[in-house]
Amino acid sequence: MDNSGTTARHVLFLNWRDTTNPEGGGSEVYIERIAAELVTFGHRVTLLCAAHRAAGDSDTTDGGVHVLRRGSRMSVYLRAALTCIAGRVGFGPLSRRGHGRPDLVVDVCNGVPFFAPLYAGRPVVALVHHVHREQWPVVFGPLMARLGWWIESWLAVRLYRRCRYVTVSEASRTELADLGVDPERIDVVPNGTPAVTGQPLPRTPHPSLLVLGRLVPHKRVEIALRAVAALVEELPDLELVVAGQGWWETPLRELSEQLGITDHVRFAGFVSEEDKHVALSSAWLALTPSLKEGWGLTIVEAAARSTPTVAFRYAGGVAEAMIDTETGLLVDDEEEFLGVIRELLADDVRRKAMGEAALQHAALFTWTAAGARFAQLVTGTTARG
C-alpha cells in the first residue's frame, strides 16, 4: 500500500524518447514529471524508450523512475513489444530489475502508437498530447504522410477502442473525439508548471525575443525569423534567441543568412535549466510560432518568469496554456503575428501587465495536482482490470 491507502502498482510508460535524448521536448518532460509524481504515491514506474548516445542502456531518474533504453527511433516499437512479452513470462529487463510484469501500460502515441493492446496482456492507457493531422505533410512526403495519418486517425482509434485515453488539453480531447474516440473515455491531465529555482533577473536593455523548443519543421521558427527581418530596420538592436536543438537547425541558419539577420539571431543550442531560466527571464517576449501543440509547456515556463507569449490561435492547447489578451496574445496569421510583436515591444506598460497576469496564471498549474489526477486514473484503470 502507498501512503494514500491505495495499492501500489507497476506502471510501464512506452515512449520513443526521454528527457536526456537530444531530440526530447515537452512531451518527454510531461511523461517523466507525471511518472515521478506516481512514484510519490508509492507506485513503481518504468519508462521504456529509444536508446541514444547521450545516455546508457538504463538508469534511474532523480524522481525514482527506472529508464530502459532499447532500440533506435524506429526499432524501439519492436523492442517495447518484445520486452513486454518477455516480462509477461518472467524474463527480460523488467524482471531483472525486480519490477516484474507491469500492472498498467501507458502507450504514448506521438503520431505512431506502440500498439500495446496487441501484446501487453494488461490494461493499456493511450496517452496522446495532440492529433498530428497538420504535421504529417510538413515532416514527411505525401505517401508517408498519408500512411501516418491513416494509422493515427483510423487504425489506432479502432485498436484502442476499449482503452482509456489521457490528453493534456480540452482542445486535444475535442480532436480525439472528432476522430471517433468516445469522449467519456478521455481524461484531461494538463501539464504542471516547472518550479522556478533561479533568482529574478532583469530584462535585456535592448528589445529581445525568445523561441524555446526543438528545432523541427512544425515548430515553424521561420516565422519568428521573418518577423525579426521585418522589424530590424525600426528596431536596430532587436535580438532573437533560438534556444533548442534539432535536425532542422541548418535550414534555419541558412534562412537567417538569406534574410540578412545573422547579427540579430543567436542560436543557443541545447540549454541547461540554468541557462533556460536566464533566457526566459531576460526576454521581453516569448514566441510560439508552432503549427500544433498539445499544451504549450514553454508558454507556462515563460509565464512563470512574467514573460508573455505570442502564439497562433489554431495551434491546439496553446489557447489553454494562456489567456488571450491577458497573459499573452493569440493571432490568426503571420501578418498579425508580426503586428502584435511590434505593438508589444513598443508598449512597456501593457507588456509588463501581461507578464504579471501570466505569472499568476502559471501558478494555477502544478505537477502535484497533475500527478494526483493521473494516480486516480492508475487506480481506477487497474481496478477494472
C-alpha positions in Angstrom: 0.0 0.0 0.0 1.2 3.6 -0.6 0.9 6.5 1.7 -2.6 7.4 0.4 -4.0 4.0 1.2 -4.2 2.7 -2.4 -2.4 -0.4 -3.7 1.0 0.2 -5.3 1.2 -0.7 -8.9 3.9 -1.2 -11.5 3.3 1.3 -14.3 5.2 1.0 -17.6 5.4 4.0 -19.9 6.3 3.4 -23.6 7.7 6.4 -25.3 10.1 6.9 -28.2 12.3 9.4 -26.2 13.2 10.5 -22.7 14.4 13.9 -21.5 18.1 13.0 -21.9 17.6 12.4 -25.6 18.9 15.4 -27.7 15.5 15.4 -29.6 13.4 15.3 -26.4 10.9 18.0 -25.7 7.8 19.0 -23.8 6.2 15.5 -24.2 9.2 13.9 -22.5 9.1 16.4 -19.7 5.4 15.7 -19.1 5.9 11.9 -19.0 8.8 12.0 -16.6 7.2 14.5 -14.3 4.0 12.6 -14.2 6.0 9.4 -13.7 7.9 10.9 -10.8 4.6 12.0 -9.2 3.3 8.4 -9.4 6.4 7.3 -7.5 5.4 9.6 -4.6 2.1 7.8 -4.5 4.1 4.5 -3.9 3.9 3.2 -7.5 6.8 1.6 -9.2 7.4 3.2 -12.6 9.5 2.2 -15.6 10.0 4.2 -18.8 11.0 2.3 -21.9 12.3 4.5 -24.7 14.8 4.5 -27.6 18.5 4.3 -26.9 20.8 7.2 -27.8 24.4 8.2 -27.4 23.8 10.8 -24.6 22.9 8.1 -22.0 23.4 4.5 -21.2 21.1 1.5 -21.5 19.4 2.1 -18.2 19.4 4.4 -15.2 17.1 5.9 -12.6 16.0 9.5 -12.6 16.1 11.8 -9.6 12.4 11.2 -9.3 12.8 7.4 -8.9 11.7 6.4 -12.4 13.6 3.5 -13.9 14.5 4.2 -17.5 15.2 1.4 -20.0 16.6 2.4 -23.4 16.2 -0.1 -26.2 16.4 0.1 -30.0 16.5 3.1 -32.2 13.9 5.7 -33.1 12.1 3.2 -35.3 13.1 -0.2 -33.7 12.0 0.9 -30.2 8.5 -0.1 -31.1 9.5 -3.7 -31.7 11.8 -3.7 -28.7 9.0 -2.5 -26.5 6.8 -5.3 -27.7 9.5 -7.9 -27.0 10.2 -6.5 -23.6 6.6 -6.6 -22.6 6.1 -10.2 -23.9 9.3 -11.3 -22.0 8.0 -9.6 -18.9 4.8 -11.5 -19.0 6.6 -14.8 -18.7 9.2 -13.6 -16.1 12.2 -12.8 -18.4 13.9 -9.8 -19.7 14.9 -6.4 -18.2 11.6 -5.8 -16.4 12.1 -9.0 -14.3 15.8 -8.4 -13.8 15.1 -5.0 -12.2 12.7 -6.7 -9.8 9.6 -4.9 -11.1 8.2 -7.9 -12.9 5.1 -7.8 -15.0 3.5 -4.3 -15.3 0.0 -3.7 -13.9 -0.6 -0.9 -16.4 1.0 0.1 -19.7 0.8 3.7 -20.7 1.3 3.8 -24.5 2.5 7.3 -25.5 1.2 7.9 -29.0 3.3 10.5 -30.8 1.6 10.1 -34.1 2.6 6.4 -34.2 1.4 4.3 -31.2 3.2 1.3 -29.7 0.2 -1.0 -30.5 0.4 -2.1 -26.8 -3.1 -3.7 -26.7 -1.9 -6.4 -29.1 0.7 -7.7 -26.6 0.6 -6.0 -23.2 -1.7 -8.5 -21.5 -2.5 -5.8 -19.1 -4.8 -2.7 -19.1 -3.5 0.0 -21.5 -3.9 3.7 -21.4 -3.3 5.7 -24.6 -1.5 9.0 -23.9 -2.0 11.5 -26.8 -0.7 15.0 -26.5 -2.3 16.1 -29.7 -3.5 14.9 -33.0 -0.9 15.2 -35.8 -3.2 15.9 -38.8 -1.3 19.1 -39.8 2.2 17.8 -39.1 2.3 14.7 -41.2 2.7 16.5 -44.5 5.1 19.0 -43.0 7.6 16.3 -41.9 7.1 13.5 -44.4 6.4 13.1 -48.1 2.9 12.5 -49.5 3.0 8.7 -49.2 4.4 8.5 -45.7 2.1 11.4 -44.6 -1.0 9.5 -45.8 0.2 6.3 -44.1 0.9 8.0 -40.8 -2.4 9.8 -40.8 -4.2 6.6 -41.6 -2.5 4.9 -38.6 -3.3 7.7 -36.3 -6.8 8.6 -37.4 -8.3 5.2 -38.3 -6.2 2.2 -37.2 -5.3 3.5 -33.7 -8.8 4.6 -32.9 -10.0 1.1 -33.5 -7.1 -0.7 -31.8 -7.5 1.4 -28.6 -11.4 1.3 -28.7 -11.5 -0.4 -25.3 -8.7 1.7 -23.7 -8.9 4.9 -21.7 -7.2 7.9 -23.1 -5.3 10.7 -21.5 -4.5 14.0 -23.1 -3.3 17.4 -21.9 -5.9 19.9 -23.1 -9.6 20.2 -23.9 -8.5 21.1 -27.5 -6.8 17.7 -27.9 -9.8 16.0 -26.2 -12.1 17.5 -28.9 -9.7 16.4 -31.7 -9.7 12.9 -30.4 -13.5 12.9 -30.2 -13.7 14.1 -33.8 -11.7 11.0 -34.8 -14.3 8.8 -33.1 -12.9 8.3 -29.6 -15.7 8.2 -27.0 -15.3 11.5 -25.0 -16.3 9.6 -21.9 -13.1 7.6 -22.2 -10.8 10.6 -22.4 -9.3 12.2 -19.3 -7.6 15.6 -19.4 -4.5 15.9 -17.3 -2.7 19.2 -18.1 0.9 20.0 -17.6 2.2 21.4 -14.4 4.5 24.5 -14.3 8.1 23.7 -13.6 9.4 25.3 -10.4 11.5 28.4 -10.8 14.7 27.9 -8.8 16.8 30.8 -10.1 16.8 34.3 -8.8 14.8 37.1 -10.5 16.7 38.6 -13.4 16.4 41.9 -15.3 15.2 42.1 -18.9 17.8 42.8 -21.6 18.4 46.5 -22.1 17.5 46.0 -25.8 14.3 44.6 -27.3 14.6 40.8 -27.2 12.6 37.8 -28.3 12.9 34.1 -27.5 11.9 30.9 -29.2 12.4 27.9 -27.0 11.9 24.3 -28.2 13.0 21.5 -30.5 14.2 22.7 -33.9 11.9 20.7 -36.2 9.7 21.9 -39.2 6.4 22.0 -37.4 7.7 24.4 -34.8 7.9 27.0 -37.6 10.8 29.0 -36.2 11.0 30.5 -39.7 8.0 32.7 -38.9 10.0 34.2 -36.0 13.0 34.8 -38.2 10.9 36.6 -40.8 9.4 38.8 -38.1 12.8 39.8 -37.0 13.8 40.6 -40.6 10.7 42.9 -40.8 11.5 44.7 -37.6 15.2 45.3 -37.6 15.1 48.5 -39.6 12.9 50.2 -37.0 14.5 48.3 -34.1 18.2 48.0 -35.0 19.2 46.5 -31.6 16.5 43.7 -31.7 17.7 40.3 -30.8 16.1 36.8 -31.2 17.4 33.9 -29.2 16.6 30.5 -30.6 17.1 28.1 -27.7 17.0 24.4 -28.5 18.4 21.8 -30.9 17.2 19.6 -33.6 17.8 18.4 -37.2 16.1 21.5 -38.7 18.8 23.9 -37.3 20.8 24.1 -40.6 17.9 25.3 -42.7 17.0 27.8 -40.1 20.6 29.1 -40.0 20.6 29.3 -43.8 17.3 31.3 -43.8 18.8 33.7 -41.2 21.7 34.3 -43.6 19.3 34.8 -46.5 17.3 37.3 -44.6 20.4 39.2 -43.6 19.7 38.9 -39.8 22.6 36.8 -38.6 23.7 39.7 -36.3 20.3 39.7 -34.7 19.7 36.0 -34.2 21.6 33.8 -31.7 21.2 30.0 -31.9 21.9 28.9 -28.3 21.6 25.2 -28.9 20.7 22.9 -26.0 20.2 25.0 -22.9 20.6 23.8 -19.3 17.9 24.6 -16.8 20.0 27.5 -15.5 20.5 28.9 -19.0 16.8 28.4 -19.8 15.9 30.4 -16.7 18.2 33.2 -17.9 16.7 33.2 -21.4 13.1 33.1 -20.2 13.6 35.8 -17.6 15.6 38.2 -19.7 13.4 38.1 -22.9 10.8 40.8 -23.5 8.6 38.4 -25.3 8.4 34.6 -25.9 7.2 33.4 -29.3 5.5 30.1 -30.0 5.0 30.0 -33.8 4.3 26.2 -33.7 1.8 24.7 -36.0 0.4 22.5 -33.2 1.0 21.9 -29.5 -0.9 19.6 -27.2 -0.5 22.1 -24.4 2.3 24.6 -24.7 4.7 23.9 -21.8 7.1 26.7 -22.9 4.3 29.2 -22.6 3.8 28.5 -18.9 7.5 28.2 -18.3 7.8 31.8 -19.7 4.8 32.9 -17.7 6.4 31.7 -14.5 9.1 34.3 -15.2 6.4 37.0 -16.0 7.2 36.8 -19.7 4.1 36.9 -22.0 3.9 34.8 -25.2 2.6 35.4 -28.7 1.2 32.2 -30.4 -1.2 31.0 -33.0 -4.9 30.6 -32.1 -5.4 27.4 -34.1 -2.3 25.6 -32.6 -4.3 23.3 -30.2 -3.6 23.6 -26.5 -1.8 26.9 -26.6 -5.1 28.6 -26.1 -5.4 26.9 -22.7 -1.9 27.5 -21.6 -2.5 31.2 -21.8 -5.4 33.7 -21.5 -5.7 35.6 -24.7 -5.2 39.4 -24.3 -4.4 38.9 -20.6 -1.3 36.7 -20.3 -0.3 36.9 -24.0 -1.8 37.2 -27.4 -3.2 34.7 -29.9 -3.1 35.5 -33.6 -4.6 34.1 -36.7 -1.9 34.6 -39.3 1.7 35.6 -39.9 0.8 39.2 -40.6 -1.0 39.6 -37.3 1.9 37.7 -35.6 4.3 40.4 -36.8 1.9 43.2 -35.9 1.3 42.2 -32.3 5.1 41.7 -31.7 5.7 45.2 -32.9 2.9 46.6 -30.7 4.1 44.7 -27.5 7.7 45.6 -27.9 6.7 49.3 -28.1 4.2 49.2 -25.2 6.2 48.6 -21.9 3.1 49.1 -19.7 0.9 46.6 -21.5 3.7 44.0 -21.9 4.6 44.2 -18.2 0.9 43.9 -17.1 0.6 40.8 -19.3 3.7 39.4 -17.7 2.3 39.8 -14.2 -1.0 38.2 -15.2 0.9 35.4 -16.8 2.8 34.7 -13.6 -0.5 34.3 -11.7 -2.0 32.1 -14.4 1.1 29.8 -14.4 0.7 29.2 -10.7 -2.6 27.5 -11.3 -1.0 24.5 -12.9 1.1 22.2 -10.6 2.7 18.9 -11.2 1.4 17.7 -7.8 -2.2 18.2 -9.0 -1.5 16.6 -12.4 0.2 13.7 -10.7 -2.7 13.2 -8.4 -5.2 13.1 -11.3 -3.0 10.6 -13.1 -2.7 8.5 -9.9 -6.5 8.3 -9.7 -6.5 7.1 -13.3 -4.0 4.4 -12.5 -6.1 3.2 -9.5 -9.3 3.2 -11.5 -7.9 1.5 -14.6 -6.1 -1.3 -12.8 -9.1 -1.9 -10.5 -11.2 -2.5 -13.6 -8.5 -4.8 -14.9 
